Amino acid sequence: MARVLAGLVSDGAADAYDRLHAAGALPAGTGPGEFDLEGHPGRELFDAGLVTMAGSGDRQRFVRVVHPAIALRRLLDRQHRQLAALQGGLADSWERFATLVAPSTGLTPGELDGEGVEAVRDPGEMARLAAGLYRSPRRLLRATFNARSGHNPTTEGLLLPPPDAIAAGVEFRMLYDTDHASDAWGSHGIEESVLAGEQARIRRSVPVKMMHVDDSVALVTIDRTGADGALHIRSPALLAVLAEWFDALWAAPDTSAIGEAAPAELTPARHKVLRLLAAGLTDESIARQTGTAVRTVRRHVGAILEILGVDSRFAAGVAAVRRGWLG
């Protein structure tokens, strides 16, 4: 059973698991034909509880892997725990930000100014600040954008990373929500931005619009659309919380990269099967959803696993998300 853990552990650990699974057992050690428990792949498998030991004292110790079904279950449980912890961290970060700023309490711009936060109510001023901040980073821009409102902007109005900034190594990281990415104009803007050097990722939901520049200044809307205005922030404490919140969203398992094109072999029919497969549907359910025979679905699933170089349905979903094919 080749690469059963692909996408769930590092490539080196996946290969080490397959080698040990095929051998049945190997003596512990660093020599030829032995299994190195001190190297990174062996240590990763050991820490994940995927290998067992036999023998003690002066006897030769042998290393075995747990059954693939047990290994997958343990890794799934670990991912679920990590996801729960991450979601808790996201909620905590945003709660701390809301507590520090408390825009719903009716604080006036004058009251906010003393804390390194200025309320910006004029839509034109908000747009001017956002455009200026997008083009100003010297190191890192963290930004979020959700579904637009109003009319389509002109092509000249697209915010694109300046070529000289990209050449200098400045990172432009933008998180979009799926509503914006599925909109014709939004999709066009994302494509142009990625071609210009932006690092783009997509999430199902992005609660606010934000520009966060070099950990020194940020502009974040008070509500989802920006209708209630925005906060122009220079407070180090607030900037740190917003950076923590963004970085957690950026690395979250349910955030997908944009920019890697799916190969020609992933036909529209297979892409639809991949989406349903990643959602956890059985072959029978996918067949009903797509109006095809179960045998046809299984052929598509086999082709998808081969394209992704994995050997499990869950690993296929993980690999597809990492490549941005499910955004």
N, C-alpha and C positions, 0 to 999 in steps of 0.2 A: 504494500500500500504506500504509494509514493506521495511525499509532501502533504501528508494528512493535516499538518498543523500550519500550512502556509497561510500567511496573513495574520496569524494569531500570536506567533513568536517571531524572533529574528530569523532571517534566512539561514544563518549558521546553526541556530538551535533546531530549526525544522529539519535541516539535512542531518544533523546529529541524531535526532529522534528517529528518522527513517532508517539510518544505518544501524542503530541499536535495535530497532524493532525487527529489521530483517535478520540480524544476527541471533536474536533471541536473548543473548547475554554476552557481555564482554568483560574481561578482567579490567579492574580499575588501574590506571597508570598512564604514562605518557609515551610508551613505546609503540612500535608497530603492532597492530592488532589489538591495542588496548584503548580504553575509553578515558579521556582526560576530564576528570571532574573539576579541575581547577581552572581550566580555560573558560572563556566567556560563554560559549554554547552550553557546555556541561553545567556550569554554575547556574545559567538561566533555567535549564530544565530541572535542576535540583531544587532551586528556590521556588519553582512553580509546582513542586510536588509531582513531577512527571517521571521520575526515576526512583527505583528502589535498589537496596543493597542486600547482598547475600554474602555471608562469611564475616568473620571477625578475628581479632587477635592475630596470631601468626598465620592463619589461613589466608589464602588468596581471596580478596574481595572481588565479587562480580557485580556488574551493574546491569539492571534490566529496566525497561520502560514499562509504565502502566499501560493497560489496554487502551487503544485509540479512543473508544467510547468514553472511558473514564477521563482520559487526557482532555478531550474536547469539552466535557462537562466541567472539569475544573477550570479550564481557561474561560469558558463562558461565564461561570460563576464569578471569576476574578474580574472579567470585563464589566459584569453587572455591578459589582461592588465599586469598581473604579468610576463607572458612570454615575452611580448614586452619589458618591462622594463629590464628583465634579459638579453635578447639578446642585448639590447642597452648597458648594463653594460659590457657584454663580449666583445663587439666590442670596447668599450672605453678602457678597460683594455689592450687589445692586441695592440691597436693603441698607447697607452702611452708607452708600452714596446718597440714597433717598433721605436717610436720616440726617446726614450732614447738610444737605442742601434744602430739603423739605420745601420744594416749590409749591406744594399744594397748600401751604400755610398762609399764602398771600403775602410773603415777604416782598417789600418794595425794592426797586433797584438800588436805592440808597442804603438800605439795610444789608443788601448782599455785597455791596462794594467793599465793605470793611473786611470781609472774609476772603478776598481774592476772587469774588464771583460777581459778574455784572449781568443783569438781565437785559437781553436785547429783544425788543418787541417788534421793531419795524422789519417786514419781510425783505425789503430791498437791502437793508443793512445786514441782515442774516445771510443773504445770498452772497453779498460782497465779501463778508468775513470768511464764509466757507470756501469760496473760490481762492481767496488769498492764502488761507491756511493750507489748502491742498497743494498749492504750488511752492510752499515755503520750506518744507523740511530739509534739513541738512544731514539727517541720520535715519529717522524712521517716522513714517506716518501710519497711525492706526485710524481706520475710518470705518464707519458703518453707514449703510444706506438701505432704506426700505422702499416699498412701492411708492412711486411718485404720485403726485396729484396735479391736476391742471392739465394744460396743453403740452404737447411735445415741444421740447426746446429745439432750437436750431442746431444743425451739425456743428456750427462754430461754437456753440455753447457747451460742447462736451469738455469735461475735465479730464485731461490726459497728463500723465507724468512728464515733466520736462525732460527732453533727451539728455541735457547736460547733467541733470540730477541722477538719472539712471546710469549714465556713464561713470559718475563719481561713486556709485555703489549705494545710493540712497534707496531704502526699501519703502515701497508703497503697498501697504496691506489693506485691502478693502473687503469687508464682509457685506454681502447682499442677501436680501431675503428672496424666497422663491417667487413671490408675487412680482417683484421687480424683474427677476431674471426671466420669467415666463412671458413678460410683456414684450412686444415686438421692438419697441424703442429701447427698453431696458436691456434686452439681449444684445442689440446692436452696440449700445454704449459699453457694455461689459467686454464684448469682443474687441472693440477698438482699444479700450484701456489695457487689456491683456497684451495685445499686440505691441502696445507702446511700452510695456515693461511692468505693468501693475501686477501684483500678486493678488488674485481674486479667489475668494471662497464663498460658498453659499450655504445658508441655513434656512430652515422652514420659516423661522420668525426672527426678526431683528426689531427690538422694541423702540429704538430711537435712532435718529441720525446723529452722527458724531464725526468731528475732525479732531484728532489728538496728535499734536506735533512735537516731536523730540522731547517728550516728557516735560515740556515747558509751558504749553498753552493748549487749550481745547475749546471747542464749541460743541455743545450738545443740546438737542432740542428738549424742551420741557415735556412735551407729549410726543406721541408717535409721529404725527404729521408735521409738527412745528407750528401749528396754528396758534398755539399759546405763547410762542416765542422760543428763545434759546438762552442758554447760560454761557457766557464767555468766561472761561475759568483759567485762573493762574495760581490758585491755591495748590501748593505741593501735595497736601493731604488728599484733596479731591482728585488731582491728576493721578496720584498713585493708585487710588481705588479704581478709577476708570481704566487705567492701564491693566490692572489685575483682571478686571472684568472682561476686557477685550481679549487678553491673552488666553483666558480660560475658554472663551467662545471659539477663538481661532483654533485651539488644539482639541476641541471637543469631538468625540466620535461621531456626532451627528452633523458635523460641519464637513462639507465636501469641497475638494479643490476644483478649480475651473481652469481649463487650459489644455489638458491632455485629451487629444481626440481619440475616440474609439476607433479600432481598426475596421476595415471594410468588412471583415468576416462577421462583425457584430451587426447583423442586418436589423432593420426595424422590428421584425418579428422576434428575433432573439433578444433585442433590447427590451421589448415589452415583457418577455419571459423573465429576463434578468431582474427587472423591477419587482415583479410578483414573487420571484424566488427569494429576493432579498427581504421582502416583506414577510416571509415565513410561510407562504402558501405551499400546499402539497401539489404534486403533479396533477392530481385529479382536479383540484380547485383551479389551478392555472388553466387546465384544459377547458373548464367551464367558462372562465373569464375570457379566454381568447377564442372560444368557439372552435377549438381544434381537438384532435384525438390525443389521448394520453400518450400514445406511442410517439406522436410528433413532438409533444412537449419534452419527452425524455430525450429525444434526439437533440433538441435545442439545448437542453440542460447539459448534456454531454459535450456539445460543441462549446458552450460557454465555459465550462470547467477547463477544457483544453486551451481555449484562447487565453484564459487568465492564469493558466499554469497551476491550478489548485485541484484538490481532490475531495472537497466537501462543499456543500451548498452554503454553509455559513461563511467559510473562507472566501467563497466567490463573492458574497455580498460585501465582506470587508475589503477585499481587493478592488472591487468596482468602485466603492465609495472613495478609497484612497486615490484612485486614478481620476476621480471626478466624473465617472460615467453615469452616476445616479443623481447628479445635481439638477 
